Amino acid sequence: MNAIATEELRKSYGDLTALAGLTLDVPAGELFGLLGPNGAGKSTTIRILTGQLRPDAGTASVLDVDPVDDPVGVRERVGILPEQESPPSFMTPREYFDFVGSVRDLDAETVTDRVETWADRLSYAAKLDTMTTDLSRGQQQKVMITAAFLHDPDLVFIDEPLVNLDPIVQETVKRHLRDYRDAGNTVFLSTHDIDVAAELCDRVGIVREGSLVTTRRPADLGEDRLLDVFLREVGGGDADAGGSGGA
């Protein structure tokens, strides 16, 4: 069963084409990575799939729910970690989690237990009652990761999850994403970090100018081959010669 399916998704912003007929399938229980240079359409894809943006054309299904027809229904069942998103500046992390819990219809005890687990896991328990404005970018990222998983969703959309995190916490997050996948859940990870995609993902889709150009399984490729594929597909020059570049 597919957790996510799209068919010919198209989206433009004026003269700028963000998605040019994106078609992809993500089976349930997969850690799927969407890899592409900046401006390739990754964030637009997530916004459409989570019901935050209407496509100009095409169809989408998330956990058998149409995010265009029922955006609230989708958001009730998924977790979302936008890129570089911050908690509200006028709240502490604990206050923010209480708010998220109320929106997600979680009881106070469940919120408390899950927050304590995540705060210990990501090493920020001492900051739970600190105003967001006094948190570092890394601490704010930890809060947003916790919020994405607080209601124990079946599927999470994550945009650059490791940004601003120190190496130890990065490894903790990677381990949790694998454990979450192994429990039968689905991860849709958007990134432009080839190393992260190669290390974490069961399957990687490479996008260029709003279209899916190929999908590959990193485990089936030789060392550094995902980089080679990426450079060829996005027009980065001769990968075998060690060239680099972007679209």
N, C-alpha and C positions, 0 to 999 in steps of 0.2 A: 504494500500500500504506500502511495506517495503522501508524505506529510505536506509537501509543497509542489505545486505544478503551475506553470505559466505557459501561455500560448500567444506568441506574437504581441507581447506587450510593447506599447509605444507611448512615449512621452516627450513632449517638446516644451521648452520655455522660450517663447518667441521664436527667434531664428535658430536657437540652440537645440539640437536633438540630443536628449539624454538617453532615451531607449529607442532602438531602431528595430523592433521586432524580436524581443528577447523571449526565447523558449527554453525552459529547463524543467527538470524533474528532480526532486529530492526525496528518496525513500525514507519512510519512518525509521528512526534508529541510526541515522547516518550523521556523521560530523562532516558537513559539506562546507567548502570554502569557495567564496567568490573572489577571485583575484583579478586585479586590473590596476592600471595607472590611475592617478587622480583624474576625475572627470569622465571615467569610463561608464558611469551609470550605476555604480554599486549602491550608493546611498539612496538614490531614487528608487531602485528596486526594493530596498527594505521599506521605504516609506509607503510604497504601493502595497506591498505584501502585508503590512501592519495596519492598513486602512487609514493612513494619514494623508494619502495623496491619491487622486483618481487618475488612472491612465487615460490617454487619449483614445486608445484602442487596445484590443486584446483582452484576454481573460486570465484570471488567477484563482487558485484555490489554496487555502491554508487549513490543514486539518479538516478538510471537506467543507470549509466555510468560504464563501466568496467575500473577500475583504472590501469590495466595492459595495455590494448589497448589504453586508452586515459587518461594518468595521468594528462596532462594539463587541460583537460576538467573537471576532478574531482576537481583539486585544484582551478579552477576558481569559483567553486560553494560552496566550504566549507571553514570554518575557522579552523585554526590549532593552538593549544597551546601546544607545546612540553614541556616535563618535564625539568625544570631547564634551559630553553633557555633564552638567553640574547639578547637585541638589539645590533647592531654593536657598538663597543667601540668608534669608531671615529665619531659618530653622537650624536646629542641631540635627545630627544624623538620627538620634532617637525619635525626635519629633517627626522627621520626614518618614521614618519607617512606620510610625503610628498612622500617619496619613495614608501611606501606601496600603497598609493593612486594612484600613477602613474602606478604601476604594475597592480592594480585592475581597472584601467580606470575610476577612480573617479575624478570629477572636484574639483578644489581647494576649492570652497565654501563648498561643501559637506564634504570634509576632515576636514576643519576648524570647521564646526559646530559639527561634530561627535566627534572630538578630544576634543573640549571644554566640550561637554556633559560628555564624559568618564573621563576626567581629574577632573571635578567637582565631579562626582559620586564616584571616587576612591581617591579623595583628594590628587592629585599631580599636580595641575595646576601651582604651583610655581616652579616646576621642569621641565617644558616643554622645557626650553632652557638651561638645565644643561647637560654637557657631560655625557654619559652613565657611564663612569669610575668613576664618582663622585656620582652616585646613589647607594642607598642601594639595597640589593637583593630584598627586598620587593617592592621598587619603580620600579625596573626593571621588576618584575613580573606584576605590574600594567600596564606597557607599553605593555608587551606582550599580556595581556588580551585584552587591547584596540585594538591592531593590529589584533587579531583573529576575532573581531567583526566589524572592521572598515567598511567592504564592505557589511554589513548586510546580511550574508550568510543564507542559508536555513538549514544548518547543521554545527555543530562545533564538532571537535575532541579535547578533553581536557585531558591532562595528568597531574594529581595532581594539580588542579587549585588553591588550597588554600595555597600552600607551601609558606613560608616566609611572609605571610600576617598577620597583627594584627587582633584580634578578630572582631573589628568593620568592617573592610574592608571585612573580610571573610563573615560576614552576608550580606553585600551589594552584594557581588558576588553571594552568594547563592540565594538571592532574585531575582537578574537579571536572573540567569539560570532558575528559575521557571517561571518568566514572559516571558522569551524567549520561553520556552516550551509551555506555555499557549497560545502564539500567533500562535501556529501551527508548530513551528520549532522543530528540533531534536537535542538532545545532546548525544554524545557518550563520557562518562567520564571514564577514566582509573584511578584506584586508588588501593592502598593497605590499605587505611584507612577505616575500617569497619564502623566506626561511620558516616563518610561522606557519604558513599554509602547508609547506612540505612536511613539517614535523607533526602537525596536529591532525590534518584532515584525511578522512578516508578517501575523499574524491574532491578534486578541485576543478571549478569551471573558470576559464579565462575569458574575460570580457574586454572588448575593444570597441570604442565608439558606440556603446549601447547595444552591442550584439554579442551573443555567446559564440566564441570562435572555436573552442574545443573544451573537452573535459578529460581529465587524466587522473589516474590513481597514483599518488606519489610512491606508494609501496612497490609499484610495478616498474618504477623508473630507476635508473642507475644514479650514482652520486652526482649531484648538481644538475641532473637532467631537467628538473622542473624549471630551473632558471633558463636552460637552453630553450625549452619549449616556449616559455614566456617571452623571451627576447625575439624569437622567430615570429610568434603570433602577434605581438604588438608592434612589430617593425623596429626592433631595437638594434638591428645590425647583425653581424656575423657572430653568433654565440660561440662557435667553435674557436674563434679568434680571441675570445675573451672580451668582446665589445659589450658595452652597456648603453642604455638609453631608455627612452620612454616614448609614449605616443603623444 
